[in-house]
Amino acid sequence: MGIVIKQSIRSSIIAYIGVLIGYVNVLWLFPYFLEADQIGLFRLIQSSAFLMATFGQFGLGSALVKFFPKLKDQKGFLSFIIFGGLIGFILFAAFTFLFKTEITAYFAKESGLFIEYFGITLLISLLLIQFQLLEAYCRSLLKIVIPTFIRDIQFRLSVTTLVALYALDLITFGGLIQWLLAAYLIMVITIIVYLHNLKAFHLNFNFEFIDRPLLKQILTYAVYMMIGAGGTQIVLQIDSIMVSGALGLDATGIYTIAFFIGVVIEMPKRSITQISAPLIAQAFEKNDMPAVEKLYKQTSINQMIIGSLLLIGIWANLENLYSFIPNGDVYIQGINVVLFIGLGKLSDMIFGTNGEIIVMSKHYKFNVIAVGILAMLTIVLNLLLIPSYGIEGAAIASFLAMLTFNLSKFIFVWSKFKIQPFSFSTLKLLIIVAFVLLVNQMLPKLDHALLDMLVRSIIITVLLMGATIGFKVSDEVNQVLANFIKRVKNG
């Protein structure tokens, strides 16, 4: 677990610096300089691009991680994956143009402006495909810090620059969208330069090592992963897309602000998953199930600790947060969206690396079934709840679908591998969380929003982390603290 903790801490620090930049962008710059419908369009373009990139990638990112331990000495393997991603994009782009009339009709009434930028959305999806494939390659090399920096800091600073240029009337809003495409291109170029400096970027189009049985094995795995990842992205992105189609870009803008606040909770999971997935793949390659079970339990309790801390902290300070957002009286309509998005993300964290265990095992096909059901459930719930409850309905749909999804994966892993992520420490943490929530309810609200936020955050953090350490909920957390104290003593 040492390499997991080390890489995860570094990438988490970078991710949270990125979150701070994102907060400036989404919670201050966007509401101050952009209208709600412009924020909605900005989100819709990127949500659609991410969704298209997932299908266009053809599952090759997961295939790279899965087969890397076996094919890492084959220099043509990376080239095969990159070339495959390009072919996947071409096929998906052709499919998209085939149904362009239906896509146009869906957005024409409430979000017609999106149609003008559909071509840019497609190009962004191409760049996302290549970045995600190269990022998967970095994960296989157990190098996640710099890719995290590129994704979470470099890109967000690019967005900051673009909004500043728009605020200074140096570019139009249309120009801002066009330059967004350039920001994604710079991401791809940067990660290529990084891999080149590692002497790990070798283009070799000699694919002789891939015989027909191996090709069939890779493509079969990739197809299942594409369907699985596609379903996951439907869950992550379809709410914004369906809000845009049903309620308009203004509602999407309000939903975007709320979603961004709630989604902060899952940041540590991204870092832990990126470094855990290759280790789980290696453990399965060695048939080392004790190592898989250990990672399963460790990721569950550690993600639950930090996820609970963040969700309680955000919910306790939510009114204070909205008071700092320009035009906050407009965007506070999404306050309950934050809660349900946060609960959905927390449920995903509590169940640990159940998805990675399934994907990296011989039972990876189950992930397709589960994700397919999840995607359909998400769409159905959105169709049912958005007309009645608006943007809150979309958030509730996301939470219910995510909880159901993780329960199904939990049951499957338990039945197939006889392992589960929970322990007595989980119960101890639940009691601690309940106690902290009770204390927060009893705290008087201070008149000054910033002071109230500071006092609440300190009390919540000290109580939750103090009790977690005191009752030895997580060996890893206590070990990190012990190492820190040792370093301080040693100067």
Contacts in CASP RR format, 6 or more apart in sequence:
PFRMAT RR
TARGET T0000
AUTHOR 0000-0000-0000
METHOD contacts of the structure
MODEL  1
MGIVIKQSIRSSIIAYIGVLIGYVNVLWLFPYFLEADQIGLFRLIQSSAF
LMATFGQFGLGSALVKFFPKLKDQKGFLSFIIFGGLIGFILFAAFTFLFK
TEITAYFAKESGLFIEYFGITLLISLLLIQFQLLEAYCRSLLKIVIPTFI
RDIQFRLSVTTLVALYALDLITFGGLIQWLLAAYLIMVITIIVYLHNLKA
FHLNFNFEFIDRPLLKQILTYAVYMMIGAGGTQIVLQIDSIMVSGALGLD
ATGIYTIAFFIGVVIEMPKRSITQISAPLIAQAFEKNDMPAVEKLYKQTS
INQMIIGSLLLIGIWANLENLYSFIPNGDVYIQGINVVLFIGLGKLSDMI
FGTNGEIIVMSKHYKFNVIAVGILAMLTIVLNLLLIPSYGIEGAAIASFL
AMLTFNLSKFIFVWSKFKIQPFSFSTLKLLIIVAFVLLVNQMLPKLDHAL
LDMLVRSIIITVLLMGATIGFKVSDEVNQVLANFIKRVKNG
1 294 0 8 1.000
1 295 0 8 1.000
1 298 0 8 1.000
1 476 0 8 1.000
3 142 0 8 1.000
3 275 0 8 1.000
3 279 0 8 1.000
4 272 0 8 1.000
4 275 0 8 1.000
4 276 0 8 1.000
4 279 0 8 1.000
4 295 0 8 1.000
4 298 0 8 1.000
5 476 0 8 1.000
5 480 0 8 1.000
7 142 0 8 1.000
7 144 0 8 1.000
7 145 0 8 1.000
7 271 0 8 1.000
7 274 0 8 1.000
7 275 0 8 1.000
8 268 0 8 1.000
8 271 0 8 1.000
8 272 0 8 1.000
8 275 0 8 1.000
9 480 0 8 1.000
10 145 0 8 1.000
11 144 0 8 1.000
11 145 0 8 1.000
11 148 0 8 1.000
11 271 0 8 1.000
11 274 0 8 1.000
11 275 0 8 1.000
12 267 0 8 1.000
12 268 0 8 1.000
12 271 0 8 1.000
14 145 0 8 1.000
14 148 0 8 1.000
14 149 0 8 1.000
14 152 0 8 1.000
14 153 0 8 1.000
15 148 0 8 1.000
15 152 0 8 1.000
15 267 0 8 1.000
15 268 0 8 1.000
15 270 0 8 1.000
15 271 0 8 1.000
16 267 0 8 1.000
17 152 0 8 1.000
17 153 0 8 1.000
18 152 0 8 1.000
18 153 0 8 1.000
18 156 0 8 1.000
19 152 0 8 1.000
19 264 0 8 1.000
19 267 0 8 1.000
21 152 0 8 1.000
21 153 0 8 1.000
21 156 0 8 1.000
21 157 0 8 1.000
21 160 0 8 1.000
22 156 0 8 1.000
22 159 0 8 1.000
22 260 0 8 1.000
23 260 0 8 1.000
24 160 0 8 1.000
25 156 0 8 1.000
25 159 0 8 1.000
25 160 0 8 1.000
25 163 0 8 1.000
26 39 0 8 1.000
26 256 0 8 1.000
26 257 0 8 1.000
26 260 0 8 1.000
27 257 0 8 1.000
27 260 0 8 1.000
27 261 0 8 1.000
27 321 0 8 1.000
27 324 0 8 1.000
27 325 0 8 1.000
28 324 0 8 1.000
28 325 0 8 1.000
28 326 0 8 1.000
29 160 0 8 1.000
29 163 0 8 1.000
29 164 0 8 1.000
29 167 0 8 1.000
30 39 0 8 1.000
30 42 0 8 1.000
30 163 0 8 1.000
30 256 0 8 1.000
30 257 0 8 1.000
31 39 0 8 1.000
31 257 0 8 1.000
31 325 0 8 1.000
31 326 0 8 1.000
31 327 0 8 1.000
31 328 0 8 1.000
31 330 0 8 1.000
31 331 0 8 1.000
32 167 0 8 1.000
32 326 0 8 1.000
32 327 0 8 1.000
33 163 0 8 1.000
33 166 0 8 1.000
33 167 0 8 1.000
34 42 0 8 1.000
34 163 0 8 1.000
34 166 0 8 1.000
34 173 0 8 1.000
36 249 0 8 1.000
36 250 0 8 1.000
36 253 0 8 1.000
36 254 0 8 1.000
36 330 0 8 1.000
36 331 0 8 1.000
37 113 0 8 1.000
37 248 0 8 1.000
37 249 0 8 1.000
37 250 0 8 1.000
37 252 0 8 1.000
37 253 0 8 1.000
38 173 0 8 1.000
38 249 0 8 1.000
39 252 0 8 1.000
39 253 0 8 1.000
39 256 0 8 1.000
39 257 0 8 1.000
40 240 0 8 1.000
40 244 0 8 1.000
40 249 0 8 1.000
40 250 0 8 1.000
40 252 0 8 1.000
40 253 0 8 1.000
40 256 0 8 1.000
41 111 0 8 1.000
41 113 0 8 1.000
41 114 0 8 1.000
41 117 0 8 1.000
41 177 0 8 1.000
41 249 0 8 1.000
41 252 0 8 1.000
42 177 0 8 1.000
42 180 0 8 1.000
42 256 0 8 1.000
43 240 0 8 1.000
43 252 0 8 1.000
43 253 0 8 1.000
43 255 0 8 1.000
43 256 0 8 1.000
44 111 0 8 1.000
44 114 0 8 1.000
44 240 0 8 1.000
44 241 0 8 1.000
44 244 0 8 1.000
44 249 0 8 1.000
44 252 0 8 1.000
45 114 0 8 1.000
45 117 0 8 1.000
45 120 0 8 1.000
45 121 0 8 1.000
45 124 0 8 1.000
45 177 0 8 1.000
45 180 0 8 1.000
46 124 0 8 1.000
46 180 0 8 1.000
47 237 0 8 1.000
47 240 0 8 1.000
47 241 0 8 1.000
48 114 0 8 1.000
48 121 0 8 1.000
48 125 0 8 1.000
48 237 0 8 1.000
48 241 0 8 1.000
49 121 0 8 1.000
49 122 0 8 1.000
49 124 0 8 1.000
49 125 0 8 1.000
49 128 0 8 1.000
50 125 0 8 1.000
50 128 0 8 1.000
50 233 0 8 1.000
50 236 0 8 1.000
50 237 0 8 1.000
51 230 0 8 1.000
51 233 0 8 1.000
51 234 0 8 1.000
51 237 0 8 1.000
51 238 0 8 1.000
51 241 0 8 1.000
52 92 0 8 1.000
52 96 0 8 1.000
52 121 0 8 1.000
52 122 0 8 1.000
52 125 0 8 1.000
53 124 0 8 1.000
53 125 0 8 1.000
53 126 0 8 1.000
53 128 0 8 1.000
53 129 0 8 1.000
53 132 0 8 1.000
54 226 0 8 1.000
54 229 0 8 1.000
54 230 0 8 1.000
54 231 0 8 1.000
54 232 0 8 1.000
54 233 0 8 1.000
55 92 0 8 1.000
55 226 0 8 1.000
55 230 0 8 1.000
56 85 0 8 1.000
56 88 0 8 1.000
56 89 0 8 1.000
56 91 0 8 1.000
56 92 0 8 1.000
56 125 0 8 1.000
56 129 0 8 1.000
56 226 0 8 1.000
57 85 0 8 1.000
57 88 0 8 1.000
57 129 0 8 1.000
57 132 0 8 1.000
57 133 0 8 1.000
57 226 0 8 1.000
57 229 0 8 1.000
58 84 0 8 1.000
58 85 0 8 1.000
58 87 0 8 1.000
58 88 0 8 1.000
58 91 0 8 1.000
58 222 0 8 1.000
58 223 0 8 1.000
58 226 0 8 1.000
59 222 0 8 1.000
59 223 0 8 1.000
59 225 0 8 1.000
59 226 0 8 1.000
59 229 0 8 1.000
60 81 0 8 1.000
60 84 0 8 1.000
60 85 0 8 1.000
60 133 0 8 1.000
60 222 0 8 1.000
61 81 0 8 1.000
61 132 0 8 1.000
61 133 0 8 1.000
61 136 0 8 1.000
61 222 0 8 1.000
61 225 0 8 1.000
62 136 0 8 1.000
62 221 0 8 1.000
62 222 0 8 1.000
62 225 0 8 1.000
62 229 0 8 1.000
62 359 0 8 1.000
63 81 0 8 1.000
63 218 0 8 1.000
63 221 0 8 1.000
63 222 0 8 1.000
63 225 0 8 1.000
64 77 0 8 1.000
64 78 0 8 1.000
64 81 0 8 1.000
64 133 0 8 1.000
64 136 0 8 1.000
64 137 0 8 1.000
64 140 0 8 1.000
65 136 0 8 1.000
65 139 0 8 1.000
65 140 0 8 1.000
65 277 0 8 1.000
65 278 0 8 1.000
65 281 0 8 1.000
65 360 0 8 1.000
66 221 0 8 1.000
66 225 0 8 1.000
66 281 0 8 1.000
66 359 0 8 1.000
66 360 0 8 1.000
67 77 0 8 1.000
67 218 0 8 1.000
67 221 0 8 1.000
68 77 0 8 1.000
68 137 0 8 1.000
68 140 0 8 1.000
68 278 0 8 1.000
68 281 0 8 1.000
69 281 0 8 1.000
69 282 0 8 1.000
69 285 0 8 1.000
70 285 0 8 1.000
71 77 0 8 1.000
71 209 0 8 1.000
72 140 0 8 1.000
74 209 0 8 1.000
75 202 0 8 1.000
75 204 0 8 1.000
75 206 0 8 1.000
76 202 0 8 1.000
76 203 0 8 1.000
76 204 0 8 1.000
76 205 0 8 1.000
76 206 0 8 1.000
76 207 0 8 1.000
76 209 0 8 1.000
77 209 0 8 1.000
78 137 0 8 1.000
78 201 0 8 1.000
78 202 0 8 1.000
78 203 0 8 1.000
79 202 0 8 1.000
79 203 0 8 1.000
79 204 0 8 1.000
79 205 0 8 1.000
79 207 0 8 1.000
80 207 0 8 1.000
80 210 0 8 1.000
81 133 0 8 1.000
81 136 0 8 1.000
81 137 0 8 1.000
82 130 0 8 1.000
82 133 0 8 1.000
82 134 0 8 1.000
82 203 0 8 1.000
83 205 0 8 1.000
85 129 0 8 1.000
85 130 0 8 1.000
85 133 0 8 1.000
86 126 0 8 1.000
86 129 0 8 1.000
86 130 0 8 1.000
88 129 0 8 1.000
89 125 0 8 1.000
89 126 0 8 1.000
89 129 0 8 1.000
92 125 0 8 1.000
93 122 0 8 1.000
93 126 0 8 1.000
96 103 0 8 1.000
96 122 0 8 1.000
100 118 0 8 1.000
103 118 0 8 1.000
104 115 0 8 1.000
106 245 0 8 1.000
107 114 0 8 1.000
107 115 0 8 1.000
107 244 0 8 1.000
107 245 0 8 1.000
108 115 0 8 1.000
109 245 0 8 1.000
110 244 0 8 1.000
110 245 0 8 1.000
110 246 0 8 1.000
110 247 0 8 1.000
110 248 0 8 1.000
110 249 0 8 1.000
111 244 0 8 1.000
111 245 0 8 1.000
111 248 0 8 1.000
111 249 0 8 1.000
111 252 0 8 1.000
113 249 0 8 1.000
114 121 0 8 1.000
114 244 0 8 1.000
114 249 0 8 1.000
117 174 0 8 1.000
117 177 0 8 1.000
120 177 0 8 1.000
120 178 0 8 1.000
120 180 0 8 1.000
120 181 0 8 1.000
123 181 0 8 1.000
124 180 0 8 1.000
124 181 0 8 1.000
124 184 0 8 1.000
127 181 0 8 1.000
127 184 0 8 1.000
127 185 0 8 1.000
127 187 0 8 1.000
127 188 0 8 1.000
128 184 0 8 1.000
130 188 0 8 1.000
131 150 0 8 1.000
131 151 0 8 1.000
131 184 0 8 1.000
131 187 0 8 1.000
131 188 0 8 1.000
131 191 0 8 1.000
134 147 0 8 1.000
134 188 0 8 1.000
134 191 0 8 1.000
134 192 0 8 1.000
134 195 0 8 1.000
135 147 0 8 1.000
135 151 0 8 1.000
135 191 0 8 1.000
137 195 0 8 1.000
137 200 0 8 1.000
138 144 0 8 1.000
138 146 0 8 1.000
138 147 0 8 1.000
138 191 0 8 1.000
138 194 0 8 1.000
138 195 0 8 1.000
139 147 0 8 1.000
139 274 0 8 1.000
139 275 0 8 1.000
139 277 0 8 1.000
139 278 0 8 1.000
140 278 0 8 1.000
141 198 0 8 1.000
141 200 0 8 1.000
142 275 0 8 1.000
142 278 0 8 1.000
143 198 0 8 1.000
144 271 0 8 1.000
144 274 0 8 1.000
144 275 0 8 1.000
146 191 0 8 1.000
146 194 0 8 1.000
147 191 0 8 1.000
147 194 0 8 1.000
148 270 0 8 1.000
148 271 0 8 1.000
148 274 0 8 1.000
150 187 0 8 1.000
150 190 0 8 1.000
150 191 0 8 1.000
150 194 0 8 1.000
151 187 0 8 1.000
154 186 0 8 1.000
154 187 0 8 1.000
154 190 0 8 1.000
155 183 0 8 1.000
155 184 0 8 1.000
155 187 0 8 1.000
158 183 0 8 1.000
158 186 0 8 1.000
159 180 0 8 1.000
159 183 0 8 1.000
162 171 0 8 1.000
162 176 0 8 1.000
162 179 0 8 1.000
162 180 0 8 1.000
162 183 0 8 1.000
163 176 0 8 1.000
165 171 0 8 1.000
165 176 0 8 1.000
165 179 0 8 1.000
166 172 0 8 1.000
166 173 0 8 1.000
166 175 0 8 1.000
166 176 0 8 1.000
171 179 0 8 1.000
192 201 0 8 1.000
195 201 0 8 1.000
210 218 0 8 1.000
221 364 0 8 1.000
224 364 0 8 1.000
224 365 0 8 1.000
224 367 0 8 1.000
224 368 0 8 1.000
225 359 0 8 1.000
225 364 0 8 1.000
225 367 0 8 1.000
227 368 0 8 1.000
227 371 0 8 1.000
227 372 0 8 1.000
228 367 0 8 1.000
228 368 0 8 1.000
228 371 0 8 1.000
228 372 0 8 1.000
229 371 0 8 1.000
230 371 0 8 1.000
230 375 0 8 1.000
231 371 0 8 1.000
231 372 0 8 1.000
231 374 0 8 1.000
231 375 0 8 1.000
232 371 0 8 1.000
232 374 0 8 1.000
232 375 0 8 1.000
234 374 0 8 1.000
234 375 0 8 1.000
234 378 0 8 1.000
234 379 0 8 1.000
235 374 0 8 1.000
235 375 0 8 1.000
235 378 0 8 1.000
235 398 0 8 1.000
235 401 0 8 1.000
235 402 0 8 1.000
235 405 0 8 1.000
238 375 0 8 1.000
238 378 0 8 1.000
238 379 0 8 1.000
238 382 0 8 1.000
239 255 0 8 1.000
239 259 0 8 1.000
239 378 0 8 1.000
239 382 0 8 1.000
239 394 0 8 1.000
239 395 0 8 1.000
239 397 0 8 1.000
239 398 0 8 1.000
240 252 0 8 1.000
240 255 0 8 1.000
240 256 0 8 1.000
240 259 0 8 1.000
240 394 0 8 1.000
242 379 0 8 1.000
242 382 0 8 1.000
242 383 0 8 1.000
242 386 0 8 1.000
242 394 0 8 1.000
243 251 0 8 1.000
243 252 0 8 1.000
243 255 0 8 1.000
243 386 0 8 1.000
243 390 0 8 1.000
243 391 0 8 1.000
243 394 0 8 1.000
244 251 0 8 1.000
244 252 0 8 1.000
246 386 0 8 1.000
246 387 0 8 1.000
246 390 0 8 1.000
247 386 0 8 1.000
247 390 0 8 1.000
247 391 0 8 1.000
251 390 0 8 1.000
251 391 0 8 1.000
253 331 0 8 1.000
254 330 0 8 1.000
254 331 0 8 1.000
254 333 0 8 1.000
254 334 0 8 1.000
254 391 0 8 1.000
255 334 0 8 1.000
255 337 0 8 1.000
255 391 0 8 1.000
255 394 0 8 1.000
255 395 0 8 1.000
257 325 0 8 1.000
257 331 0 8 1.000
257 334 0 8 1.000
258 331 0 8 1.000
258 334 0 8 1.000
258 335 0 8 1.000
258 337 0 8 1.000
258 338 0 8 1.000
258 341 0 8 1.000
258 391 0 8 1.000
258 395 0 8 1.000
259 337 0 8 1.000
259 341 0 8 1.000
259 395 0 8 1.000
261 314 0 8 1.000
261 318 0 8 1.000
261 321 0 8 1.000
261 338 0 8 1.000
261 341 0 8 1.000
262 314 0 8 1.000
262 338 0 8 1.000
262 341 0 8 1.000
262 342 0 8 1.000
262 345 0 8 1.000
263 341 0 8 1.000
263 342 0 8 1.000
263 345 0 8 1.000
264 310 0 8 1.000
264 314 0 8 1.000
265 307 0 8 1.000
265 310 0 8 1.000
265 311 0 8 1.000
265 314 0 8 1.000
265 342 0 8 1.000
265 345 0 8 1.000
265 346 0 8 1.000
265 349 0 8 1.000
266 345 0 8 1.000
266 348 0 8 1.000
266 349 0 8 1.000
268 302 0 8 1.000
268 303 0 8 1.000
268 306 0 8 1.000
268 307 0 8 1.000
268 349 0 8 1.000
269 303 0 8 1.000
269 345 0 8 1.000
269 348 0 8 1.000
269 349 0 8 1.000
269 352 0 8 1.000
272 299 0 8 1.000
272 302 0 8 1.000
272 303 0 8 1.000
272 353 0 8 1.000
273 299 0 8 1.000
273 353 0 8 1.000
273 356 0 8 1.000
276 295 0 8 1.000
276 299 0 8 1.000
276 353 0 8 1.000
276 356 0 8 1.000
277 353 0 8 1.000
277 356 0 8 1.000
277 359 0 8 1.000
277 360 0 8 1.000
279 291 0 8 1.000
279 295 0 8 1.000
280 292 0 8 1.000
280 295 0 8 1.000
280 353 0 8 1.000
280 356 0 8 1.000
280 357 0 8 1.000
280 360 0 8 1.000
281 360 0 8 1.000
283 289 0 8 1.000
283 291 0 8 1.000
283 292 0 8 1.000
283 295 0 8 1.000
284 292 0 8 1.000
284 360 0 8 1.000
284 361 0 8 1.000
289 417 0 8 1.000
289 419 0 8 1.000
292 357 0 8 1.000
292 417 0 8 1.000
292 419 0 8 1.000
293 417 0 8 1.000
293 419 0 8 1.000
295 353 0 8 1.000
296 352 0 8 1.000
296 353 0 8 1.000
296 354 0 8 1.000
296 357 0 8 1.000
296 413 0 8 1.000
296 419 0 8 1.000
296 420 0 8 1.000
296 421 0 8 1.000
297 421 0 8 1.000
297 422 0 8 1.000
297 423 0 8 1.000
298 474 0 8 1.000
298 476 0 8 1.000
299 352 0 8 1.000
299 353 0 8 1.000
299 421 0 8 1.000
300 350 0 8 1.000
300 351 0 8 1.000
300 352 0 8 1.000
300 353 0 8 1.000
300 421 0 8 1.000
300 422 0 8 1.000
300 426 0 8 1.000
301 421 0 8 1.000
301 423 0 8 1.000
301 425 0 8 1.000
301 426 0 8 1.000
301 429 0 8 1.000
301 473 0 8 1.000
301 474 0 8 1.000
302 474 0 8 1.000
302 476 0 8 1.000
302 477 0 8 1.000
303 349 0 8 1.000
303 350 0 8 1.000
303 352 0 8 1.000
304 346 0 8 1.000
304 349 0 8 1.000
304 350 0 8 1.000
304 426 0 8 1.000
304 429 0 8 1.000
305 429 0 8 1.000
305 464 0 8 1.000
305 465 0 8 1.000
305 468 0 8 1.000
305 473 0 8 1.000
305 474 0 8 1.000
305 477 0 8 1.000
306 349 0 8 1.000
307 345 0 8 1.000
307 346 0 8 1.000
307 349 0 8 1.000
308 346 0 8 1.000
308 429 0 8 1.000
308 433 0 8 1.000
308 464 0 8 1.000
309 460 0 8 1.000
309 461 0 8 1.000
309 464 0 8 1.000
309 465 0 8 1.000
311 342 0 8 1.000
311 343 0 8 1.000
311 345 0 8 1.000
311 346 0 8 1.000
312 433 0 8 1.000
312 436 0 8 1.000
312 437 0 8 1.000
312 440 0 8 1.000
312 460 0 8 1.000
312 464 0 8 1.000
313 456 0 8 1.000
313 457 0 8 1.000
313 460 0 8 1.000
314 321 0 8 1.000
314 338 0 8 1.000
314 342 0 8 1.000
315 338 0 8 1.000
315 339 0 8 1.000
316 440 0 8 1.000
316 456 0 8 1.000
316 457 0 8 1.000
316 460 0 8 1.000
317 452 0 8 1.000
317 453 0 8 1.000
317 456 0 8 1.000
317 457 0 8 1.000
318 335 0 8 1.000
318 338 0 8 1.000
319 332 0 8 1.000
319 335 0 8 1.000
319 449 0 8 1.000
320 449 0 8 1.000
320 450 0 8 1.000
320 452 0 8 1.000
320 453 0 8 1.000
321 453 0 8 1.000
322 328 0 8 1.000
322 331 0 8 1.000
322 332 0 8 1.000
322 335 0 8 1.000
323 449 0 8 1.000
324 449 0 8 1.000
325 331 0 8 1.000
325 332 0 8 1.000
333 391 0 8 1.000
334 391 0 8 1.000
334 392 0 8 1.000
336 392 0 8 1.000
336 395 0 8 1.000
337 391 0 8 1.000
337 392 0 8 1.000
337 394 0 8 1.000
337 395 0 8 1.000
339 395 0 8 1.000
340 392 0 8 1.000
340 395 0 8 1.000
340 396 0 8 1.000
340 398 0 8 1.000
340 399 0 8 1.000
341 395 0 8 1.000
341 398 0 8 1.000
341 399 0 8 1.000
342 399 0 8 1.000
343 399 0 8 1.000
344 398 0 8 1.000
344 399 0 8 1.000
344 402 0 8 1.000
344 403 0 8 1.000
345 402 0 8 1.000
347 399 0 8 1.000
347 402 0 8 1.000
347 403 0 8 1.000
347 406 0 8 1.000
348 402 0 8 1.000
348 406 0 8 1.000
350 406 0 8 1.000
350 421 0 8 1.000
351 406 0 8 1.000
351 407 0 8 1.000
351 409 0 8 1.000
351 410 0 8 1.000
351 421 0 8 1.000
352 421 0 8 1.000
354 406 0 8 1.000
354 409 0 8 1.000
354 410 0 8 1.000
354 412 0 8 1.000
354 413 0 8 1.000
354 421 0 8 1.000
355 367 0 8 1.000
355 409 0 8 1.000
355 413 0 8 1.000
357 413 0 8 1.000
357 417 0 8 1.000
358 364 0 8 1.000
358 366 0 8 1.000
358 367 0 8 1.000
358 370 0 8 1.000
358 409 0 8 1.000
358 412 0 8 1.000
358 413 0 8 1.000
359 367 0 8 1.000
361 416 0 8 1.000
361 417 0 8 1.000
363 412 0 8 1.000
363 416 0 8 1.000
366 412 0 8 1.000
367 409 0 8 1.000
370 405 0 8 1.000
370 408 0 8 1.000
370 409 0 8 1.000
370 412 0 8 1.000
371 405 0 8 1.000
373 405 0 8 1.000
373 408 0 8 1.000
374 401 0 8 1.000
374 402 0 8 1.000
374 404 0 8 1.000
374 405 0 8 1.000
374 408 0 8 1.000
377 400 0 8 1.000
377 401 0 8 1.000
377 404 0 8 1.000
377 405 0 8 1.000
378 397 0 8 1.000
378 398 0 8 1.000
378 401 0 8 1.000
381 396 0 8 1.000
381 397 0 8 1.000
381 400 0 8 1.000
381 401 0 8 1.000
382 393 0 8 1.000
382 394 0 8 1.000
382 397 0 8 1.000
384 397 0 8 1.000
385 393 0 8 1.000
385 394 0 8 1.000
385 396 0 8 1.000
385 397 0 8 1.000
386 393 0 8 1.000
386 394 0 8 1.000
386 397 0 8 1.000
389 396 0 8 1.000
410 420 0 8 1.000
410 421 0 8 1.000
413 419 0 8 1.000
413 420 0 8 1.000
414 420 0 8 1.000
425 472 0 8 1.000
425 473 0 8 1.000
425 474 0 8 1.000
428 471 0 8 1.000
428 473 0 8 1.000
429 468 0 8 1.000
429 473 0 8 1.000
432 464 0 8 1.000
432 467 0 8 1.000
432 468 0 8 1.000
432 471 0 8 1.000
432 473 0 8 1.000
433 464 0 8 1.000
435 463 0 8 1.000
435 467 0 8 1.000
436 460 0 8 1.000
436 463 0 8 1.000
436 464 0 8 1.000
436 467 0 8 1.000
439 459 0 8 1.000
439 460 0 8 1.000
439 463 0 8 1.000
440 456 0 8 1.000
440 459 0 8 1.000
440 460 0 8 1.000
443 455 0 8 1.000
443 456 0 8 1.000
443 459 0 8 1.000
445 452 0 8 1.000
446 452 0 8 1.000
446 455 0 8 1.000
465 477 0 8 1.000
467 473 0 8 1.000
468 474 0 8 1.000
468 477 0 8 1.000
469 477 0 8 1.000
469 478 0 8 1.000
469 481 0 8 1.000
472 478 0 8 1.000
END
